[in-house]
Amino acid sequence: MTDPQQTALTPEHMAIELASQPEVWARAAALTAEQSLMPAAGQKVAIVGCGTSWFMGQAYAELRERSGQGVTDAYAASEAFVDRDYDAIIALTRSGTTSEVLELVRAQRGSKRIIGIVGDVNSPFVDDVDDLVKLPFADEQSVVQTRFATTALTFLRASLGENLDTAIADAQAAVDAPLDEELLTAEQYTFLGRGWTVGLAHEAGLKMREASQSWTESYPAMEYRHGPIAIAAPGRVTWMFGEAPVGLAADVARTGARFETSSFDPLADLVRAQRVSLERARAKGLNADAPRNLTRSVILSE
């Protein structure tokens, strides 16, 4: 019997949402009033989320600390150690219905300032936070997140004072550029990052698994030679977000695997990885809008 989630349907929502990223990034970067809601420099911050939102939080935490704006920790909402001396908690959720996020913010309400970033502005989450950043223009219908996650991180980067013009231009180039056939047909992918791009590497791996059921792994780049490089081989891809450690490309080349990198802003390079995941789903006859075993939001029953 054919699984209805595996029918050969064109994943229109994911395709449209993915391609819209340059436009919605520009809108998010221009939200100066909302950026003023973010924690002040020097404040100690925890950012929490689940899945993709957690990975975007990892990227933000690294960027905020490296910019000298204060201690910033990223947690999966289910494993968050927020009963510490944080000045603020940032809760990131596309749907506003994720059980672990709602449980955490409700438990912390009144003890710490909670800043919410959400896509669905009609969700119960909006009443559980002290300050709210609304990104409804980045919300999605596809189960597989593309633009909400990257738009939220664009907003967070802008709130740290970054100019995102180059990243937005690179995102448009990433949407338009042809994809090498070798990237579409690879047997296995390992995504790598350094600093803030480690979160992007984890997200790229998740996108490939969700949309196309591909074998993917992700690591901090300097950890790759401490074991994971053992699986590198011809027909496989090692994809680096941002500047690679010295000698890594040569080490991968000796395995016969393809070493993939780009001069794009790393967040724009994530758009390329999203496109690869979509095209692989199409090639397999999968509906990337409704991956098997997944729903738009994880809502746990009591």
Phi, psi and chi 1 to 4 in degrees:
 res  aa     phi    psi   chi1   chi2   chi3   chi4
   1 MET       -  139.1 -178.8  178.6  -65.9      -
   2 THR   -80.7  130.9  -59.1      -      -      -
   3 ASP   -70.5  123.6 -175.7  -23.6      -      -
   4 PRO   -61.7  -22.6   19.9  -32.6      -      -
   5 GLN   -81.2   -7.3  -70.1 -167.3  -19.7      -
   6 GLN  -107.8    8.5  -54.4  -53.1  -53.2      -
   7 THR   -67.7  152.0   54.2      -      -      -
   8 ALA   -79.1   70.0      -      -      -      -
   9 LEU  -102.3  142.1  -60.2  174.8      -      -
  10 THR   -69.7  123.0  -58.2      -      -      -
  11 PRO   -76.4   75.9   26.9  -32.2      -      -
  12 GLU   -61.5  -41.4  -69.8  -65.7  -23.6      -
  13 HIS   -62.8  -48.4  -66.4  -50.1      -      -
  14 MET   -60.5  -41.0 -176.9  177.6  175.9      -
  15 ALA   -62.7  -46.1      -      -      -      -
  16 ILE   -67.8  -43.9  -66.9  167.6      -      -
  17 GLU   -66.6  -40.5  -69.3  157.5    0.7      -
  18 LEU   -60.2  -45.8 -169.0  162.8      -      -
  19 ALA   -70.0  -19.6      -      -      -      -
  20 SER   -82.6   -2.4   72.2      -      -      -
  21 GLN   -59.5  -43.1  -73.1  174.8  105.5      -
  22 PRO   -55.7  -42.1  -26.1   36.1      -      -
  23 GLU   -65.9  -46.9  175.4 -170.5   -7.1      -
  24 VAL   -74.2  -28.6  -65.5      -      -      -
  25 TRP   -60.8  -44.1  -70.3   11.5      -      -
  26 ALA   -61.2  -38.6      -      -      -      -
  27 ARG   -65.1  -41.5  -68.6 -176.9   65.2  178.4
  28 ALA   -67.7  -39.6      -      -      -      -
  29 ALA   -64.7  -22.9      -      -      -      -
  30 ALA   -89.8    1.2      -      -      -      -
  31 LEU   -82.4   69.0  -63.9  176.2      -      -
  32 THR   -68.1  -36.4   52.8      -      -      -
  33 ALA   -64.0  -43.0      -      -      -      -
  34 GLU   -67.2  -34.3  -70.5   81.7   -5.6      -
  35 GLN   -62.7  -28.0  -70.7  162.9   25.3      -
  36 SER   -69.6  -13.2   69.2      -      -      -
  37 LEU   -78.9  -15.0  -62.3  174.5      -      -
  38 MET   -69.4  155.4  -67.7  -63.9  100.7      -
  39 PRO   -55.8  143.7  -25.0   35.0      -      -
  40 ALA   -71.5  155.5      -      -      -      -
  41 ALA   -57.1  136.6      -      -      -      -
  42 GLY    97.1  -18.4      -      -      -      -
  43 GLN   -77.7  149.3  -70.5 -169.5  -40.5      -
  44 LYS   -92.8  127.9 -172.0  172.5 -178.1  179.1
  45 VAL  -129.9  141.9  175.5      -      -      -
  46 ALA  -115.1  134.9      -      -      -      -
  47 ILE  -116.7  132.4 -178.2  166.3      -      -
  48 VAL  -127.6  150.7  -59.1      -      -      -
  49 GLY  -173.6 -178.9      -      -      -      -
  50 CYS  -125.9  141.4  -65.6      -      -      -
  51 GLY    58.5 -124.0      -      -      -      -
  52 THR   -54.5  -41.9  -71.0      -      -      -
  53 SER   -63.7  -36.2  -66.7      -      -      -
  54 TRP   -62.3  -42.3  176.3   33.5      -      -
  55 PHE   -66.7  -38.0  -61.4  145.5      -      -
  56 MET   -65.5  -35.9  -63.3  -59.7  101.1      -
  57 GLY   -63.5  -37.9      -      -      -      -
  58 GLN   -60.1  -43.2  -70.3  174.9   -7.7      -
  59 ALA   -63.6  -46.1      -      -      -      -
  60 TYR   -62.4  -43.1  168.8   70.6      -      -
  61 ALA   -58.7  -44.3      -      -      -      -
  62 GLU   -65.1  -44.1  178.9   73.8   15.0      -
  63 LEU   -63.4  -41.3  -73.8  166.8      -      -
  64 ARG   -67.2  -43.5 -173.2  172.4 -173.7  -91.8
  65 GLU   -65.5  -44.8  -73.9 -139.1    7.6      -
  66 ARG   -65.3  -24.9  -69.7  -69.1  178.3   92.1
  67 SER   -84.7    0.5   67.0      -      -      -
  68 GLY    80.3   19.7      -      -      -      -
  69 GLN   -93.8   -2.8  -62.0 -159.4   32.8      -
  70 GLY   131.6  163.2      -      -      -      -
  71 VAL   -59.1  128.6  171.4      -      -      -
  72 THR  -140.6  123.7  -45.3      -      -      -
  73 ASP  -118.9  142.2  -61.2  -43.0      -      -
  74 ALA  -112.4  134.7      -      -      -      -
  75 TYR  -133.0  144.6  -63.6  105.8      -      -
  76 ALA   -65.3  134.3      -      -      -      -
  77 ALA   -57.2  -32.3      -      -      -      -
  78 SER   -74.6  -14.7   58.7      -      -      -
  79 GLU  -125.8   25.5  -58.5  -68.6  -23.1      -
  80 ALA   -82.6  130.3      -      -      -      -
  81 PHE   -99.0   73.1  -64.3   99.4      -      -
  82 VAL   -96.7   -1.2  -66.5      -      -      -
  83 ASP   -81.9   57.0  -68.9  -35.3      -      -
  84 ARG  -131.5 -168.1  -64.7  177.9  175.8  175.6
  85 ASP   -88.1   44.6   58.7  -20.6      -      -
  86 TYR   -74.6  141.2  -66.8  112.0      -      -
  87 ASP   -81.3  -28.0  -63.1  -63.7      -      -
  88 ALA  -154.2  153.0      -      -      -      -
  89 ILE  -118.2  129.1  -62.6  171.1      -      -
  90 ILE  -101.7  122.3  -59.0  172.1      -      -
  91 ALA  -109.1  120.9      -      -      -      -
  92 LEU  -111.4  122.3  177.4   58.7      -      -
  93 THR  -153.7  130.4  169.2      -      -      -
  94 ARG   -69.9  -49.5  175.0  178.0   66.3  168.1
  95 SER   -84.5  -28.6   68.8      -      -      -
  96 GLY    72.8   12.5      -      -      -      -
  97 THR  -124.3    1.6   57.7      -      -      -
  98 THR   -63.7  124.7  -57.5      -      -      -
  99 SER   -57.9  -46.6  -67.4      -      -      -
 100 GLU   -65.3  -36.7  -61.9   97.7  -51.6      -
 101 VAL   -69.0  -45.3  174.3      -      -      -
 102 LEU   -61.9  -41.6  -71.0  174.9      -      -
 103 GLU   -61.9  -42.5 -179.6  179.6   -7.4      -
 104 LEU   -66.6  -48.1 -176.1  147.1      -      -
 105 VAL   -67.6  -33.5  -61.9      -      -      -
 106 ARG   -69.6  -35.2  -71.6  167.5  179.6  170.6
 107 ALA   -69.7  -30.6      -      -      -      -
 108 GLN   -95.9   -7.4  -66.8  -62.3  -40.6      -
 109 ARG   -57.3  126.8 -175.1   75.6 -173.9  -89.7
 110 GLY    93.9  -18.6      -      -      -      -
 111 SER   -96.3  -27.6   65.2      -      -      -
 112 LYS  -145.4  154.2  -64.0  176.7  177.6   65.2
 113 ARG   -68.8  131.1  179.5 -178.5  174.4 -135.3
 114 ILE  -117.9  125.0  -59.4  175.3      -      -
 115 ILE  -108.9  123.3  -55.6  161.8      -      -
 116 GLY  -103.0  143.0      -      -      -      -
 117 ILE  -124.8  120.6  -57.0  175.8      -      -
 118 VAL  -141.7  153.2   70.5      -      -      -
 119 GLY   -93.6  -46.9      -      -      -      -
 120 ASP   -88.2  104.1 -175.9   -8.5      -      -
 121 VAL   -80.5   -1.6  -62.0      -      -      -
 122 ASN  -102.3   12.1  -63.2  -50.2      -      -
 123 SER   -85.0  162.0   66.1      -      -      -
 124 PRO   -64.7  -21.8   20.7  -32.5      -      -
 125 PHE   -56.6  -33.9  174.7   78.8      -      -
 126 VAL   -64.1  -23.4  -57.5      -      -      -
 127 ASP   -91.2   -2.8  -64.1  -38.2      -      -
 128 ASP  -103.9    2.5  -69.4  -35.0      -      -
 129 VAL  -120.8  160.5  -60.5      -      -      -
 130 ASP   -81.5  -39.6  -61.9  -57.6      -      -
 131 ASP  -133.5  145.6  -66.4  -66.5      -      -
 132 LEU  -130.8  131.3 -173.4   66.0      -      -
 133 VAL  -105.8  116.8  175.9      -      -      -
 134 LYS   -99.4  126.1  -58.4  176.1 -177.3  179.1
 135 LEU  -124.4   54.5  -57.4  176.6      -      -
 136 PRO   -64.5  -27.4   25.1  -35.1      -      -
 137 PHE   -69.2  -12.6   55.8   86.9      -      -
 138 ALA  -106.0   -0.9      -      -      -      -
 139 ASP   -64.1  163.3 -160.1    4.5      -      -
 140 GLU  -137.2  157.1  -61.9  157.6  -41.7      -
 141 GLN   -97.7  -29.4  -64.3 -173.5   58.6      -
 142 SER   -65.9  142.6  177.2      -      -      -
 143 VAL   -61.9  -40.3  167.8      -      -      -
 144 VAL   -75.7  118.7  175.5      -      -      -
 145 GLN   -74.8  135.5  -75.4 -160.2   51.6      -
 146 THR  -131.2  -72.4   53.0      -      -      -
 147 ARG   -73.9  -31.1   74.1 -180.0 -179.7 -168.8
 148 PHE   -63.3  -46.1  178.2   76.3      -      -
 149 ALA   -61.3  -48.6      -      -      -      -
 150 THR   -71.1  -31.6   59.4      -      -      -
 151 THR   -69.7  -40.6  -57.9      -      -      -
 152 ALA   -60.2  -43.1      -      -      -      -
 153 LEU   -68.8  -35.6 -175.7   52.9      -      -
 154 THR   -59.8  -45.4  -63.3      -      -      -
 155 PHE   -58.9  -45.6  169.0   81.5      -      -
 156 LEU   -65.4  -38.9  -71.2  165.6      -      -
 157 ARG   -63.9  -42.7  -69.8  173.9   69.7 -177.8
 158 ALA   -62.6  -35.7      -      -      -      -
 159 SER   -66.6  -19.5   76.9      -      -      -
 160 LEU   -89.2    1.2  -63.7  174.6      -      -
 161 GLY    96.8    7.1      -      -      -      -
 162 GLU   -74.0  144.7  -76.1 -165.0   57.6      -
 163 ASN   -91.2  120.6 -176.4  -49.9      -      -
 164 LEU   -99.0   10.9  -81.8  -59.4      -      -
 165 ASP   -58.3  -45.5  -69.7  -12.0      -      -
 166 THR   -66.1  -42.1  -63.0      -      -      -
 167 ALA   -61.1  -41.0      -      -      -      -
 168 ILE   -66.0  -43.5  -67.1  166.1      -      -
 169 ALA   -62.5  -41.0      -      -      -      -
 170 ASP   -64.8  -36.8  -75.5  -10.7      -      -
 171 ALA   -62.7  -39.8      -      -      -      -
 172 GLN   -64.1  -40.3 -171.9   61.6   60.8      -
 173 ALA   -64.3  -37.8      -      -      -      -
 174 ALA   -67.7  -33.9      -      -      -      -
 175 VAL   -67.8  -37.2  166.9      -      -      -
 176 ASP   -89.7  -23.4  -64.5  -24.4      -      -
 177 ALA   -69.3  143.5      -      -      -      -
 178 PRO   -66.3  151.6   23.3  -32.6      -      -
 179 LEU  -102.4  131.7  -64.3  173.3      -      -
 180 ASP   -65.4  133.6 -167.6  -46.8      -      -
 181 GLU   -57.2  -33.5 -175.7   68.1   17.9      -
 182 GLU   -63.4  -30.8 -170.1  176.2   -4.3      -
 183 LEU   -71.6  -32.0  -68.4  178.2      -      -
 184 LEU   -78.9  -24.3  -58.5  178.5      -      -
 185 THR  -111.2    5.3   59.2      -      -      -
 186 ALA   -61.0  150.5      -      -      -      -
 187 GLU   -77.4  -33.1  174.5 -168.3   23.1      -
 188 GLN  -153.9  150.0 -174.2  -86.1  -21.8      -
 189 TYR  -130.5  136.7  -57.0   80.5      -      -
 190 THR  -121.6  123.9  -60.6      -      -      -
 191 PHE  -103.2  136.1  -63.7   99.6      -      -
 192 LEU  -127.6  150.4  -54.0  176.9      -      -
 193 GLY  -148.6  168.8      -      -      -      -
 194 ARG  -134.5  139.8  -62.3 -173.5   80.7  179.8
 195 GLY    60.4 -127.6      -      -      -      -
 196 TRP   -67.6  -19.0   73.7  -80.3      -      -
 197 THR   -83.6   -4.8   70.5      -      -      -
 198 VAL   -60.4  -41.6  173.0      -      -      -
 199 GLY   -61.1  -36.6      -      -      -      -
 200 LEU   -66.3  -38.3  -56.5 -172.3      -      -
 201 ALA   -62.0  -45.0      -      -      -      -
 202 HIS   -62.0  -39.5  -67.3  -32.2      -      -
 203 GLU   -67.6  -40.0  171.4   60.3    7.7      -
 204 ALA   -60.9  -42.7      -      -      -      -
 205 GLY   -62.5  -41.3      -      -      -      -
 206 LEU   -63.7  -41.1 -179.1   62.0      -      -
 207 LYS   -60.5  -43.4  -74.6  -68.9   87.9   70.9
 208 MET   -64.2  -40.6  -73.6  -76.9 -145.3      -
 209 ARG   -67.3  -46.0  -70.8 -170.9  -70.1  -87.5
 210 GLU   -64.0  -53.7  -71.3  177.4  -28.2      -
 211 ALA   -76.4  -41.4      -      -      -      -
 212 SER  -123.3    7.7   65.5      -      -      -
 213 GLN    55.0   36.0  -59.1  172.6   20.7      -
 214 SER   -87.3  154.1  -62.0      -      -      -
 215 TRP   -80.5  110.6  172.9   19.4      -      -
 216 THR  -135.7  152.1   67.3      -      -      -
 217 GLU  -136.8  163.8  -60.1 -177.1    5.3      -
 218 SER  -150.6  143.0   55.4      -      -      -
 219 TYR  -152.7  159.1  -56.4   94.8      -      -
 220 PRO   -61.6  139.2  -21.4   33.0      -      -
 221 ALA   -58.8  -39.5      -      -      -      -
 222 MET   -71.6  -15.0  -68.6  -62.2  -72.0      -
 223 GLU   -85.1  -13.7  -74.0  -63.7  -53.8      -
 224 TYR   -60.9  -37.7 -176.4   57.6      -      -
 225 ARG   -79.4   -4.5  -71.6  173.5  -76.6 -154.0
 226 HIS   -93.9   44.0  -67.6  -89.8      -      -
 227 GLY   128.4  -55.6      -      -      -      -
 228 PRO   -59.8  -26.5  -27.5   36.9      -      -
 229 ILE   -63.2  -12.8 -164.0  171.3      -      -
 230 ALA   -60.3  -26.4      -      -      -      -
 231 ILE   -91.5   -5.4   63.1  167.1      -      -
 232 ALA   -64.5  137.4      -      -      -      -
 233 ALA  -166.4  166.3      -      -      -      -
 234 PRO   -54.6  140.7  -28.1   37.0      -      -
 235 GLY    86.0    3.5      -      -      -      -
 236 ARG  -120.8  160.2  -60.6  177.4 -178.9  178.4
 237 VAL  -124.0  132.9  173.0      -      -      -
 238 THR  -111.0  116.4  -59.2      -      -      -
 239 TRP  -114.2  119.9 -170.3  -42.6      -      -
 240 MET  -104.2  127.2  178.5   73.6 -150.7      -
 241 PHE   -95.2  116.3  -70.5   97.8      -      -
 242 GLY    86.7 -166.5      -      -      -      -
 243 GLU   -71.1  130.2 -175.2  176.9   -4.9      -
 244 ALA   -82.6  150.3      -      -      -      -
 245 PRO   -59.8  148.8  -22.3   33.2      -      -
 246 VAL   -57.1  130.0  174.1      -      -      -
 247 GLY    88.1   -9.8      -      -      -      -
 248 LEU   -68.2  -42.7 -178.0   60.5      -      -
 249 ALA   -58.5  -42.4      -      -      -      -
 250 ALA   -66.5  -39.3      -      -      -      -
 251 ASP   -62.3  -41.5  -70.3  -17.4      -      -
 252 VAL   -68.1  -40.6  172.1      -      -      -
 253 ALA   -58.5  -36.2      -      -      -      -
 254 ARG   -67.1  -20.1  -78.5 -168.6  -74.4  -88.4
 255 THR   -82.9  -15.2   71.2      -      -      -
 256 GLY    91.2   -6.5      -      -      -      -
 257 ALA   -76.1  161.2      -      -      -      -
 258 ARG   -86.4  129.4  172.5  172.4  175.4  149.8
 259 PHE   -98.9  115.4 -174.0   76.5      -      -
 260 GLU  -108.1  132.0 -176.9   67.8   15.2      -
 261 THR  -150.8  176.5 -171.4      -      -      -
 262 SER  -154.1  154.4  171.2      -      -      -
 263 SER   -86.1   -4.1   61.4      -      -      -
 264 PHE   -64.1  156.6  -71.1  159.1      -      -
 265 ASP   -52.1  136.7  179.3  -85.3      -      -
 266 PRO   -55.8  -34.3  -29.2   37.5      -      -
 267 LEU   -66.2  -35.4 -168.6   57.9      -      -
 268 ALA   -69.1  -33.5      -      -      -      -
 269 ASP   -66.6  -29.7 -158.6   27.0      -      -
 270 LEU   -61.0  -33.0  177.5   59.6      -      -
 271 VAL   -60.5  -40.8  174.5      -      -      -
 272 ARG   -60.0  -43.3  -74.9 -155.9  -51.2  139.7
 273 ALA   -64.4  -37.5      -      -      -      -
 274 GLN   -59.8  -42.7  -66.9  170.7  -15.3      -
 275 ARG   -64.6  -40.1  -70.9 -175.4   59.7 -151.1
 276 VAL   -61.5  -43.2  170.8      -      -      -
 277 SER   -63.0  -39.0   68.9      -      -      -
 278 LEU   -65.6  -46.8  173.6   60.2      -      -
 279 GLU   -66.4  -34.5  -67.9  -53.8  -38.0      -
 280 ARG   -67.4  -36.9  -75.8  177.1   63.1   84.8
 281 ALA   -62.1  -45.2      -      -      -      -
 282 ARG   -61.2  -42.4  -73.5  173.2  165.7  169.1
 283 ALA   -63.5  -29.2      -      -      -      -
 284 LYS   -89.7   -2.0  -67.2 -179.8  177.5 -178.1
 285 GLY    74.3   25.4      -      -      -      -
 286 LEU   -95.9  150.5  -58.1  175.6      -      -
 287 ASN   -96.6  100.5 -179.6   -0.3      -      -
 288 ALA   -70.4  -13.9      -      -      -      -
 289 ASP   -72.2  -22.5  -80.2  -13.7      -      -
 290 ALA  -140.3   72.3      -      -      -      -
 291 PRO   -64.0  153.7  -16.9   29.8      -      -
 292 ARG   -63.7  142.7   67.5 -179.2 -177.2 -173.5
 293 ASN    70.5    4.5  -53.3  -33.0      -      -
 294 LEU  -118.5  152.3  -62.6  178.0      -      -
 295 THR  -129.1  167.5   55.3      -      -      -
 296 ARG   -60.5  -35.0  170.5  176.9  156.1   85.7
 297 SER  -141.4  142.9  173.4      -      -      -
 298 VAL   -89.5  109.4  175.4      -      -      -
 299 ILE  -115.4  111.9  -58.5  174.0      -      -
 300 LEU   -89.4  137.6  -57.0  175.1      -      -
 301 SER   -83.3  149.6   58.1      -      -      -
 302 GLU   -79.1      -  -63.7 -176.3    2.1      -
